[in-house]
C-alpha cells in the first residue's frame, strides 16, 4: 500500500486528515508531521526521512506539503537526494481525498499526478458556480 506523508507547518496536515476521515473513515499508512515554533529543521528533516523509510511497504510513499519554499517542502526536497519519491506542494483536501481513495489501484508516480490534478481542480470560485446556477435556473424557467 502506498504511504502518504503530509508535512506542513503546525497542525495543518493533521487538520486535513481529520477532515478527510469524516468523509472516508480512518486509513492505514498515513502520517502527518508538523513543524512548530522552536523545532529544529535538522531534526524535522530527520523525522521526515525516517517516516519516508518506515512507511514504504514496497509500493512507495507520496509526500504532500503545504507550500513551496517553506521548511517542510525544503526538508522533503533534501530527502529526495537520498530517496526517490514523488512530492506535491500545495496540499488541499481534494488532493488528500484522491490519495487515500486511489492509492490501491495505481503506482506512486501516477497517484502523485492524480493528486496534483485533483488539487488544482479543487480550487474553484464558488461565486462563479453560483452565478452559473442562477443563469441555468433562469434559462430553464423560460420554458
C-alpha positions as CSV (number, residue, x, y, z in Angstrom):
1,X,0.0,0.0,0.0
2,X,1.3,3.4,-0.9
3,X,2.1,5.5,2.1
4,X,1.0,9.1,2.4
5,X,3.2,11.6,4.4
6,X,1.9,15.1,4.9
7,X,4.5,17.6,6.1
8,X,3.2,21.1,7.0
9,X,3.6,24.0,9.3
10,X,2.0,23.3,12.7
11,X,-1.1,21.1,12.7
12,X,-2.4,22.0,9.2
13,X,-1.7,18.5,7.8
14,X,-3.4,16.8,10.8
15,X,-6.5,19.1,10.3
16,X,-6.8,18.0,6.6
17,X,-6.5,14.3,7.6
18,X,-9.2,14.8,10.3
19,X,-11.5,16.3,7.7
20,X,-10.8,13.5,5.3
21,X,-11.6,11.0,8.0
22,X,-15.1,12.5,8.3
23,X,-15.8,11.5,4.7
24,X,-13.8,8.3,4.2
25,X,-13.0,6.9,7.6
26,X,-9.6,6.0,9.0
27,X,-6.8,4.9,6.8
28,X,-3.6,3.0,7.4
29,X,-0.2,4.1,6.5
30,X,-1.0,7.9,6.6
31,X,1.1,10.2,8.7
32,X,1.4,13.9,9.3
33,X,4.4,15.8,10.6
34,X,4.1,19.4,11.6
35,X,6.8,21.9,12.1
36,X,6.2,24.1,15.1
37,X,7.8,27.1,16.7
38,X,11.2,26.2,18.1
39,X,11.6,22.9,16.2
40,X,15.0,22.4,14.7
41,X,14.9,22.0,10.9
42,X,17.6,19.3,11.1
43,X,15.5,17.2,13.5
44,X,12.4,17.8,11.4
45,X,14.2,16.6,8.3
46,X,15.4,13.5,10.0
47,X,11.9,12.7,11.1
48,X,10.6,13.2,7.5
49,X,13.2,10.8,6.2
50,X,12.5,8.3,9.0
51,X,8.8,8.3,8.1
52,X,9.5,8.0,4.4
53,X,11.6,4.9,5.1
54,X,9.2,3.4,7.7
55,X,6.1,3.9,5.6
56,X,7.4,2.4,2.4
57,X,5.8,-1.1,2.3
58,X,7.2,-1.7,-1.2
59,X,4.8,0.5,-3.2
60,X,6.4,3.8,-2.3
61,X,5.4,6.9,-0.4
62,X,3.9,10.1,-1.7
63,X,4.8,13.3,0.1
64,X,2.4,16.2,0.4
65,X,3.5,19.7,1.7
66,X,1.8,23.0,2.4
67,X,3.7,25.4,0.2
68,X,6.9,25.7,-1.9
69,X,9.9,27.2,-0.2
70,X,8.7,26.5,3.4
71,X,10.7,24.4,5.7
72,X,8.6,21.3,5.3
73,X,8.9,21.4,1.5
74,X,12.7,22.1,1.8
75,X,13.0,19.1,4.1
76,X,11.2,16.9,1.6
77,X,13.5,18.3,-1.2
78,X,16.6,17.4,0.8
79,X,15.2,13.9,1.5
80,X,14.9,13.4,-2.3
81,X,18.7,13.3,-2.5
82,X,18.6,10.1,-0.5
83,X,15.2,8.6,-1.6
84,X,13.3,8.7,-4.9
85,X,9.7,9.6,-4.1
86,X,7.0,12.0,-5.5
87,X,6.1,15.0,-3.5
88,X,3.3,17.5,-4.3
89,X,3.3,21.0,-2.8
90,X,0.0,22.9,-2.1
91,X,-1.8,20.2,-0.2
92,X,-5.5,20.5,0.0
93,X,-8.5,18.3,0.8
94,X,-9.3,17.2,-2.8
95,X,-5.7,16.1,-3.1
96,X,-5.7,14.1,0.1
97,X,-9.0,12.5,-0.8
98,X,-7.6,11.5,-4.2
99,X,-4.6,10.0,-2.4
100,X,-6.4,7.9,0.2
101,X,-9.2,6.7,-2.2
102,X,-7.0,5.7,-5.1
103,X,-3.6,4.6,-3.7
104,X,-4.6,0.9,-4.0
105,X,-5.1,0.8,-7.8
106,X,-2.1,2.8,-9.2
107,X,1.6,3.3,-8.8
108,X,3.0,6.0,-6.6
109,X,4.1,8.3,-9.5
110,X,0.7,8.0,-11.3
111,X,-1.0,8.7,-7.9
112,X,1.1,11.8,-7.5
113,X,-0.1,13.2,-10.8
114,X,-3.7,12.3,-10.0
115,X,-3.3,14.1,-6.7
116,X,-1.8,17.2,-8.4
117,X,-4.7,17.3,-10.9
118,X,-7.3,16.9,-8.1
119,X,-5.7,19.6,-6.0
120,X,-5.8,22.0,-8.9
121,X,-9.3,21.1,-9.9
122,X,-10.5,21.6,-6.4
123,X,-9.7,25.3,-6.5
124,X,-12.9,26.9,-7.7
125,X,-14.7,30.2,-7.3
126,X,-17.9,29.5,-5.6
127,X,-19.2,32.8,-6.8
128,X,-18.8,31.7,-10.4
129,X,-20.6,28.4,-9.6
130,X,-23.5,30.3,-8.0
131,X,-23.7,32.7,-11.0
132,X,-23.8,29.8,-13.4
133,X,-26.5,28.1,-11.4
134,X,-28.6,31.3,-11.5
135,X,-28.2,31.6,-15.2
136,X,-29.2,28.0,-15.7
137,X,-32.3,28.5,-13.5
138,X,-33.3,31.5,-15.5
139,X,-32.9,29.6,-18.7
140,X,-35.0,26.6,-17.5
141,X,-37.7,29.0,-16.3
142,X,-38.1,30.3,-19.8
143,X,-39.6,27.0,-21.0
